[in-house]
Amino acid sequence: MALVNIPRLDLQHYTEGTAEQRQQFVQDIGKAFNETGFVTIANHGLSNELIDELYQVVKAFFEQPSDIKGKYEFPELAGQRGYTSKGKEKAKDSKTPDLKEFWQRGQTIVGEEYSKADFPDNPQVEELPRFNEVTAEIYKKLEDAGRNLLKAIATYLNLPEDYFEQYVINGNSILRAIHYFPIENPDSIPADAVRAGAHEDINLITLLIGASADGLEVLTKDGEWFAIKAKGEDIVVNVGDMLQRLTNNKLKSTTHRVVNPPRELMKTSRYSVPFFLHPKSSMSLASLESCIDAEHPKAYEDYTAGEYLDERLREIGLKM
């Protein structure tokens, strides 16, 4: 097994640390994102009590009857708000849907004019008021942590520290609560059906609150799958395709998956809550000039974030 660089970093070393601690954080996150695309982060601003309540309300929502959950499913929104039922989403190159259902909360725009077509209202679950309140609080705290991480990334890339701020404040970020549902009869599912097929994330960075069970794995440079085991109070952060495109592959969007549990645990649920930090749709993903040279020629066509998101939502089956 190859050595995999997934360091555990303390976000307060960047936000409140000495000049030396800040510089070390920048170099550590840059090195990890250059090599594997993953880090785990401590002191991210979410209390253990808030995380515990998050998983309580998420579990309570998915335990609602199908007709209740179905009230909050809006196919015309391509899964970007509210509930998405089983059998809808698949990995980009897979023909078999993932074994999951999920809920997505989007941005609440503050202080800017916006279109409801671009930023629909977030549905409010009448049956579970705390679900709405807790997911809104989690969204804001993870967005704040993500903005700080992007400042460190900008510094690593020799950009102004606030380079990403104009794009991610009131950006198109998504909080997703996932239920990998129990498989009552493992023999009844397709042989290639998994909780989440091998994929790369679409966005700039993803912040994942430690899941309720094991299963997350990343693909190493040597083609081996490596299990990610974060401490319960940490968040796992990885590079998405948008940041990979912007940096012309300098920062790696790593392939990852969620594997099925051992057969004896197939009848159990797994819950997971990732935050996909997206910029505004108008942001250009054209590769930075500083990341292009003779050894690293430009690898991608110029896209905006909105064009790229639209393309990928069609590829994974959420948009027709």
MARRO-234745 format. One line per 3 residues: their letters; for each residue x, y, z of C-alpha. Coordinates in steps of 0.2 Angstrom, whole numbers, m for minus. Each point is the difference from the previous one (the first is absolute). Example, Ala and Ser with C-alpha at 12.3 -4.5 7.8 and 13.67 -1.06 7.14 Angstrom:
as) 62 m22 39; 6 17 m3
***
This chain:
mal) 0 0 0; 7 17 m5; 2 14 13
vni) m15 11 m2; 2 18 5; m16 5 8
prl) 5 11 15; m10 6 15; 1 19 0
dlq) m6 13 13; m10 14 m9; 3 11 15
hyt) 19 0 m4; m6 9 m16; m13 11 7
egt) 7 5 17; 18 m6 m1; 17 8 m1
aeq) 8 4 m17; 10 m16 1; m15 m11 4
rqq) m10 9 m14; 14 m3 m13; 2 m19 6
fvq) m19 m2 m2; 1 7 m18; 14 m11 m5
dig) m8 m16 8; m17 2 m8; 8 5 m17
kaf) 12 m16 1; m15 m11 4; m11 7 m13
net) 14 m2 m12; 3 m18 4; m17 m8 5
gfv) m13 14 0; m5 m4 18; 3 7 18
tia) m9 m2 16; m4 16 10; m1 3 19
nhg) m7 16 8; m11 4 m14; m14 9 10
lsn) m13 m14 2; m3 m6 18; m2 m18 4
eli) m17 4 6; m5 8 m16; 6 m15 m10
del) m9 m12 11; m16 9 m2; 3 2 m19
yqv) 0 m19 m1; m15 m2 11; m11 11 m11
vka) 7 m7 m16; m4 m18 6; m18 7 5
ffe) m3 7 m17; 5 m16 m10; m11 m11 12
qps) m15 10 m6; m12 m10 m11; 3 1 m18
dik) m15 10 m3; 6 13 12; 17 1 m8
gky) m8 0 m17; m8 17 4; 17 8 m1
efp) 6 m8 m16; 1 13 m15; 7 m9 m16
ela) 0 17 m9; 13 6 12; 12 m14 m5
gqr) 3 m5 18; 7 16 5; m13 4 13
gyt) m10 m12 11; m2 m19 m1; 7 m12 m13
skg) m7 m17 1; 9 m17 m2; 6 m5 m17
kek) 3 17 m8; 18 4 1; 15 m10 m7
akd) 18 2 m2; 5 9 m16; 5 m16 m10
skt) m11 m12 9; m17 m7 m6; m6 m6 17
pdl) m7 13 12; 9 2 17; m9 m8 15
kef) m5 16 9; m13 14 2; 5 18 5
wqr) m6 18 4; 9 15 m6; m1 18 7
gqt) 7 14 m10; 5 18 2; m10 14 8
ivg) 5 16 m9; 3 15 11; 3 18 m6
eey) m1 m4 m19; m13 0 m13; m3 m18 m7
ska) m11 m11 m10; m11 m13 8; 4 m11 m16
dfp) 18 1 6; m3 m1 19; m16 m8 4
dnp) m7 1 17; 5 m14 12; m15 m11 4
qve) m5 0 18; m4 m17 8; m16 3 10
elp) 1 m16 10; 18 4 7; 3 18 3
rfn) 17 m4 8; 6 m8 m16; m2 17 m9
evt) 9 9 14; 14 m12 2; 4 m2 m18
aei) 0 19 m2; 12 2 14; 11 m14 m7
ykk) 0 8 m17; 6 17 6; 14 m8 11
led) 7 m11 m13; m1 14 m13; 10 11 12
agr) 13 m14 3; 1 m3 m19; 3 19 m3
nll) 15 m1 12; 7 m16 m9; m2 9 m17
kai) 10 15 7; 14 m13 5; m1 m8 m17
aty) 1 17 m9; 15 4 10; 8 m16 m5
lnl) m3 4 m18; 8 17 2; m17 9 m3
ped) m7 14 11; m7 m8 16; m17 6 m4
yfe) 0 m6 m18; m15 m12 2; m10 11 11
qyv) m9 10 m14; m5 m17 m8; m5 m10 16
ing) m10 13 10; m18 m3 m6; 7 m14 m10
nsi) m9 m16 m6; 5 m11 15; m10 m15 5
lra) m2 m9 16; m5 m19 m3; m7 m12 13
ihy) 2 m17 m6; m8 m16 6; 8 m16 m6
fpi) m16 m11 3; 0 m18 7; 1 m14 m13
enp) m12 m13 7; 4 m13 m14; 17 2 m6
dsi) m3 m13 m14; m14 11 m7; 12 15 m6
pad) 10 1 m16; 18 m8 2; 8 18 m3
avr) m12 9 12; 10 10 13; m4 14 12
aga) 9 13 m10; 9 m5 m16; 18 6 m3
hed) m1 18 m4; 8 17 1; m9 15 8
inl) m6 14 m12; 4 15 11; 15 10 7
itl) 2 m9 16; m11 m12 10; m1 0 19
lig) m7 m16 8; m6 m2 18; 6 m17 6
asa) m12 m13 m6; m10 m12 12; 9 m15 m7
dgl) 15 m5 m10; 0 m2 m19; 9 15 m7
evl) 15 m5 m11; 12 10 m11; 9 m6 m15
tkd) 19 2 2; 13 5 m14; 4 m19 0
gew) m17 m5 m4; m4 m7 17; m16 4 11
fai) 5 8 17; m13 1 14; m3 18 7
kak) m2 m1 19; m2 18 8; m2 3 18
ged) m18 2 4; 1 19 4; 11 4 m16
ivv) m6 4 m17; 7 m8 m16; 4 13 m14
nvg) 4 m4 m18; 3 8 m16; m14 1 m13
dml) 1 0 m19; m2 19 m1; 15 3 10
qrl) 10 m13 m10; m5 9 m16; 4 17 6
tnn) 18 m6 6; 3 m10 m16; 1 m16 10
klk) 13 7 13; m13 m3 13; m8 m18 m1
stt) m18 m4 m1; 1 m18 7; m11 m14 m5
hrv) m10 m7 15; m14 m12 4; m11 m6 14
vnp) 1 m19 0; m14 m12 7; 3 m7 17
pre) 3 m18 4; m15 m11 m4; m4 m2 19
lmk) m2 20 1; m10 2 m17; m16 2 10
tsr) 7 16 9; m1 18 m5; 15 12 m3
ysv) m2 19 1; 11 13 m7; 0 19 m2
pff) 12 8 m13; 0 19 m4; 4 3 m18
lhp) 8 17 m1; m5 8 m17; 4 17 m7
kss) m12 11 m9; m5 m7 m17; 9 14 m9
msl) 17 m4 7; 12 m4 m14; 9 m17 2
asl) 13 4 m13; 17 m7 7; 10 13 9
esc) 15 6 m10; 12 m4 14; m5 m18 m1
ida) 4 m2 m18; 18 m2 m7; 10 m11 m12
ehp) m1 m15 11; m18 3 5; m9 5 m16
kay) m18 6 1; m11 m15 2; m18 7 0
edy) m11 10 m11; m6 16 8; m17 m2 9
tag) m10 10 13; m5 m9 16; m18 1 m5
eyl) 4 m9 m17; 10 m13 8; m13 m3 14
der) m14 m2 m13; 10 m13 m10; 4 m10 15
lre) m17 0 7; m6 m8 m17; 14 m13 1
igl) m5 m6 17; m18 m1 m4; m8 14 10
km) m3 11 m15; m8 m4 m17
***
